[in-house]
Amino acid sequence: MKKTTNQVRIIGGKFKRRQLLFIDTDGLRPTPDRLRETVFNWLMADTLDARVLDVCAGSGVLGFEALSRGAKFATFIESNHAQATILCQSAKSLHLNDDDYAIINATAQNALPTLSEPFDIIFIDPPYTLNLWQTFITLIKQHHLVHANTQIYLESDRPLDDICHTLTPIKTTKVGQVYAGIFEP
Protein backbone atom coordinates (compact mmCIF):
# COMPACT_ATOMS: atom_id res chain seq x y z
CA MET A 1 0.00 0.00 0.00
CA LYS A 2 1.40 3.41 -1.01
CA LYS A 3 1.81 5.86 1.85
CA THR A 4 0.46 9.35 1.35
CA THR A 5 2.81 12.30 1.52
CA ASN A 6 2.06 15.34 3.68
CA GLN A 7 3.70 18.76 3.91
CA VAL A 8 4.88 21.07 6.66
CA ARG A 9 6.35 24.52 6.12
CA ILE A 10 9.45 26.21 7.49
CA ILE A 11 8.25 29.32 9.33
CA GLY A 12 11.35 31.53 9.59
CA GLY A 13 14.77 32.37 8.22
CA LYS A 14 16.16 32.02 4.72
CA PHE A 15 13.92 29.02 3.87
CA LYS A 16 10.76 30.67 5.20
CA ARG A 17 7.57 29.32 3.59
CA ARG A 18 9.39 26.40 1.94
CA GLN A 19 7.49 23.12 2.19
CA LEU A 20 8.95 19.87 3.50
CA LEU A 21 7.40 16.52 2.67
CA PHE A 22 6.80 13.67 5.09
CA ILE A 23 5.08 10.32 4.84
CA ASP A 24 1.91 9.35 6.66
CA THR A 25 3.10 6.81 9.21
CA ASP A 26 2.48 5.99 12.87
CA GLY A 27 4.17 8.35 15.31
CA LEU A 28 5.28 10.93 12.73
CA ARG A 29 3.68 14.27 13.60
CA PRO A 30 5.66 17.44 12.91
CA THR A 31 5.91 20.04 15.66
CA PRO A 32 3.04 22.53 15.10
CA ASP A 33 3.90 25.98 13.67
CA ARG A 34 2.84 27.87 16.80
CA LEU A 35 5.02 25.70 19.04
CA ARG A 36 7.97 25.89 16.63
CA GLU A 37 7.75 29.68 16.63
CA THR A 38 7.92 29.66 20.44
CA VAL A 39 10.84 27.22 20.50
CA PHE A 40 12.89 29.19 17.98
CA ASN A 41 12.17 32.43 19.83
CA TRP A 42 13.66 30.72 22.90
CA LEU A 43 16.65 29.47 20.89
CA MET A 44 17.21 32.66 18.88
CA ALA A 45 20.55 33.53 20.51
CA ASP A 46 21.78 29.92 20.32
CA THR A 47 20.93 28.98 16.72
CA LEU A 48 23.50 31.02 14.78
CA ASP A 49 26.47 28.80 13.83
CA ALA A 50 25.12 25.95 15.97
CA ARG A 51 25.73 22.25 15.47
CA VAL A 52 22.26 20.70 15.65
CA LEU A 53 21.10 17.12 16.26
CA ASP A 54 17.54 16.19 15.26
CA VAL A 55 16.85 12.82 16.96
CA CYS A 56 13.86 10.97 15.42
CA ALA A 57 13.85 13.63 12.69
CA GLY A 58 10.62 12.64 10.94
CA SER A 59 9.87 15.52 8.56
CA GLY A 60 13.14 17.15 9.64
CA VAL A 61 11.32 20.43 10.23
CA LEU A 62 13.15 21.18 13.49
CA GLY A 63 16.61 20.63 11.98
CA PHE A 64 15.78 22.40 8.70
CA GLU A 65 14.21 25.28 10.65
CA ALA A 66 17.48 25.59 12.61
CA LEU A 67 19.50 25.61 9.37
CA SER A 68 17.11 28.21 7.96
CA ARG A 69 17.81 30.40 11.00
CA GLY A 70 21.60 30.20 10.79
CA ALA A 71 22.76 26.88 12.23
CA LYS A 72 25.95 25.74 10.52
CA PHE A 73 25.33 21.97 10.55
CA ALA A 74 22.45 19.59 11.26
CA THR A 75 22.53 15.84 11.81
CA PHE A 76 19.20 14.11 11.21
CA ILE A 77 18.52 10.62 12.61
CA GLU A 78 15.55 8.86 11.02
CA SER A 79 14.85 5.12 11.25
CA ASN A 80 12.18 4.95 8.53
CA HIS A 81 13.95 4.39 5.20
CA ALA A 82 11.24 6.06 3.07
CA GLN A 83 11.26 9.13 5.32
CA ALA A 84 15.09 9.27 5.36
CA THR A 85 14.96 9.33 1.55
CA ILE A 86 12.49 12.23 1.69
CA LEU A 87 14.84 14.06 4.10
CA CYS A 88 17.59 13.78 1.46
CA GLN A 89 15.19 15.16 -1.15
CA SER A 90 14.24 18.04 1.18
CA ALA A 91 17.91 18.93 1.71
CA LYS A 92 18.48 18.96 -2.04
CA SER A 93 15.34 21.06 -2.68
CA LEU A 94 16.69 23.62 -0.17
CA HIS A 95 20.03 23.59 -2.08
CA LEU A 96 21.99 22.56 1.01
CA ASN A 97 25.58 21.48 0.52
CA ASP A 98 26.76 18.09 1.75
CA ASP A 99 28.83 19.88 4.41
CA ASP A 100 25.67 21.49 5.85
CA TYR A 101 23.96 18.31 7.02
CA ALA A 102 24.12 14.54 7.56
CA ILE A 103 21.21 12.11 7.42
CA ILE A 104 21.57 8.84 9.31
CA ASN A 105 19.05 6.14 8.42
CA ALA A 106 19.07 4.12 11.66
CA THR A 107 17.36 3.98 15.00
CA ALA A 108 18.56 6.63 17.42
CA GLN A 109 19.68 3.85 19.78
CA ASN A 110 22.08 2.61 17.08
CA ALA A 111 23.05 6.02 15.66
CA LEU A 112 23.82 8.01 18.82
CA PRO A 113 26.82 5.84 19.87
CA THR A 114 28.40 6.44 16.43
CA LEU A 115 28.49 10.23 16.83
CA SER A 116 31.67 11.74 18.20
CA GLU A 117 31.25 15.50 18.72
CA PRO A 118 29.00 17.46 21.08
CA PHE A 119 26.07 19.44 19.72
CA ASP A 120 24.90 22.94 20.61
CA ILE A 121 21.20 22.17 20.16
CA ILE A 122 19.54 18.74 20.37
CA PHE A 123 15.91 18.12 19.42
CA ILE A 124 14.31 15.05 21.04
CA ASP A 125 10.79 14.46 19.76
CA PRO A 126 10.29 10.68 19.43
CA PRO A 127 7.00 8.92 18.71
CA TYR A 128 5.19 9.40 22.02
CA THR A 129 4.05 5.78 22.40
CA LEU A 130 7.64 4.47 22.41
CA ASN A 131 8.57 6.34 25.63
CA LEU A 132 12.23 6.84 24.54
CA TRP A 133 13.04 10.25 26.07
CA GLN A 134 15.12 9.00 28.99
CA THR A 135 16.86 6.38 26.80
CA PHE A 136 17.98 9.12 24.40
CA ILE A 137 19.04 11.48 27.18
CA THR A 138 21.14 8.71 28.73
CA LEU A 139 22.80 7.84 25.39
CA ILE A 140 23.49 11.49 24.60
CA LYS A 141 25.20 11.97 27.95
CA GLN A 142 27.09 8.63 27.86
CA HIS A 143 28.54 9.40 24.44
CA HIS A 144 29.51 13.00 25.32
CA LEU A 145 27.20 14.59 22.75
CA VAL A 146 26.53 17.55 25.05
CA HIS A 147 28.65 20.36 26.49
CA ALA A 148 27.85 22.66 29.42
CA ASN A 149 25.74 25.01 27.26
CA THR A 150 23.93 22.49 25.05
CA GLN A 151 20.25 23.33 24.69
CA ILE A 152 18.04 20.21 24.63
CA TYR A 153 14.51 20.50 23.30
CA LEU A 154 12.01 17.88 24.48
CA GLU A 155 8.48 17.39 23.19
CA SER A 156 5.98 15.02 24.79
CA ASP A 157 2.34 14.18 25.33
CA ARG A 158 2.85 14.20 29.12
CA PRO A 159 4.37 16.63 31.63
CA LEU A 160 8.10 16.93 31.04
CA ASP A 161 9.08 16.60 34.70
CA ASP A 162 7.84 13.00 34.44
CA ILE A 163 10.38 12.15 31.72
CA CYS A 164 13.47 14.31 32.17
CA HIS A 165 14.44 14.46 35.82
CA THR A 166 18.16 14.32 34.87
CA LEU A 167 18.08 17.68 33.02
CA THR A 168 17.77 21.29 34.20
CA PRO A 169 14.65 23.04 32.82
CA ILE A 170 15.19 26.47 31.24
CA LYS A 171 11.78 27.17 29.64
CA THR A 172 8.66 25.04 29.25
CA THR A 173 5.23 25.44 27.72
CA LYS A 174 2.10 23.50 26.84
CA VAL A 175 0.41 24.00 23.48
CA GLY A 176 -2.82 22.05 23.16
CA GLN A 177 -1.97 18.51 24.29
CA VAL A 178 1.78 18.93 23.67
CA TYR A 179 4.33 19.64 26.41
CA ALA A 180 7.62 21.18 25.26
CA GLY A 181 10.69 22.66 26.84
CA ILE A 182 14.32 23.65 26.62
CA PHE A 183 16.68 21.96 29.06
CA GLU A 184 20.40 21.93 29.85
CA PRO A 185 22.47 18.86 30.79
N, C-alpha and C positions, 0 to 999 in steps of 0.2 A: 504494500500500500504506500503510495506517494505521500510524503509529509508536506503539509502546506507551509508556505514561507510567509512570515510576518515582517513588519518593519518597526523600527524605533528610530527617533531622530536625535542627533547631537544638538544640544541646546545652547552651547556657547563656544567662543573661541574661533579659530580660523576655519573649522569645519562646521560651523553653525548651520543648522537646517539640513545637513546631509543625512541621508537615510542609511541605516544599517539593517541588513536582513538577519533573520534568525528563524530556525525551524520551529514548528509546533511540536513540542515534546514535553513529557512529564517533567516538572520541576524547573523548566526554563521560563522565567518571567522577569523581563528587564526591570530595573529600578525605575519607578515612575518619574516623569519629568519634574514634578514639584519637589520630590525628595532629592533628586539629583541636583537641582538648583541649590537647595539648602546645603547639601554636602559640599559642593564645589565653592559655595560662599565660605564655608568653614575652612576649606583647604586652600583658599586663594593664595595665601602667602607661601604655601608649601609646594605648590604644583610646578612652578617655573623651574626648569632643569632637573626635575625629579626623576628618579628611577622608580617605576611603578610595577607592581605585581597584581594582576587580576586573577585571583584564584577562582576556579569554577566560572570562567569568563562568560559562558553563554553567548549572548549577542555581542559581548565585548564593549558595550556602551560605556561602562565605567572607565576602562583603559583607554578607549578611543577619545572619550571626553577629556581625560587627563592630557593626552597628546594634543588635542585641539587647543587646550589651554596652556600649553608651553612645557609639558613634561618632555624630557629628552629621550626616554626609552621606556617601553612597556613590554612586559612579559605576560602573555596570556596562556593560562592553563585551561584546556577544555578536553574532557574525556570523550565526548560524542564526536565521532569521525566526521559525520556530515556537517555538524556545526563548526568544527575546526576548519574544514574546507571553506565554509562561508566566511569565517574570520579572515582567512587568507585573501579571499575575494574582496572583503571590505577594506583591508589594508591597501590592496592594489587600487581600488576605486578612489581611495583618499590620496593616492600617489605618495604613499609612505615609502621610504627607502628601507632596504633590508637592515640597515644599522639603526633604525628607529624602533624596531619591535622584534619579538620572537613569539612564535606560537608553538606551544607544546601540546601535542595530542596524546594525553595520558591522564590517568586519575591524578588528582592533587597529591594523594598519598604516595604515589610513585614518582611524581615530578618534583615535589619540594626537596627531597634529599639530593637531587642532582644539581640543584642551584648552588652557587658558591659565593655570591656577593650580597650584602645587605641592600634592602630597598628603602626608599624614603617614604613611599605610600604603598600600603597593601590593602586591597579590597577583598573582603571575605563575605561572599553572598552565595552560599551553597543552596542546593534544593533543600527546603525546610524539613521535609520528611526524613532526610538522612541524618540529621542531628550531628553534623561534622564540625561545628565551630571549634570546640575544644581540641579535637584531633588536629585541626589545621594550626591552631595557635601553638600547640605543643611542638609540632613539626617545625614551624617557623622559628621558634625559639631554639630548639635543639640544633638546628642546622645554621644558626647564626645569620638569619636572613633579616634581622632587625638591628638597628643601632639605637642609641639613647633617644633620638628625636624622631624615630619612625612613627608615622601616623597610620593607625590601623582602623579601617572602616569595617564595621560589622552591620549586617542586615539580617533581621529575623522576624518570625511570626510570634515571638514571645518576648517578654521583658529581657533585656540584655544582661541584667545583673544575674539572671539565672544561668547564663551560658559563658560568661567571660570574667569570672572572679579572679583571674590571674593577670588582668590588665587594669590600667588606670584610666577611668573615664575622663574625657575632656569635654565633649558635648554630646548630648543625646536628644532624640526627638521621637515622636510617634506620628506617622502620617497614615490615616485610615487604620488598617490592621497591621501595618508594618512598623517595627521598632528598628531604629538605626542610630548609630553613634560613631564617634571618633574616639579612639583609645590610644594610649602609649604603652609600650612594653613594661 
